[in-house]
Amino acid sequence: MKCKINRNAANVLKNMLNSKEAEGKMIRVFITQNHGDHAHYDIKLDIPTEHDEIVKTDKDIEIVLDKRETLLDGVWIQYFYVSDEGFFITNPSTGFHDK
């Protein structure tokens, strides 16, 4: 599985991982809604399970992805400070995205 993140997202995710709530946990990207050919994504702190793959990004942040969810393979996590501040997660292989 693959996962990319932009520099802004890496900074925000590193801050999340340095929080007290993150102790013993990792960043997980998960699907909130699956529409068959595309999905809506979100992020949370979580503990990996036997169904997960831990993917190391080019920003040296490990992301937990559920191997059973094919729409997670290839997600791109971006974070923007303009307009509405927040994460923007896409999967270019499906052509769809969610904020």
C-alpha positions, 0 to 999 in steps of 0.5 A: 500500500502507498500513502503520500503527505504534503509538508503542511500535513506532515507538520500537523501530523507530527504535532498530533503524534507529540500530544499526550493523547497519542501515547502508544498510538499511530496516525490512521487514515480510514474510510468514513463512507464507501460508495463503491468506486470512491470513498470519504476519508478521515484521520485519527490516532489509533492502535494497529491491528492484524488487518493493518499495514504500516506505511512509511511516507517520504516525510518519515511519518508512519500511517496505518492503513487497513489492508482490506480497504482497497480504496486506501491504497494510494491516499494522498494527505494534504493540509491547507491553511487557506480558505477552510483550514484542514486536511484534504485527503484524496486517492488519485487512483480513484479520481475522487476526494474528500475533505 
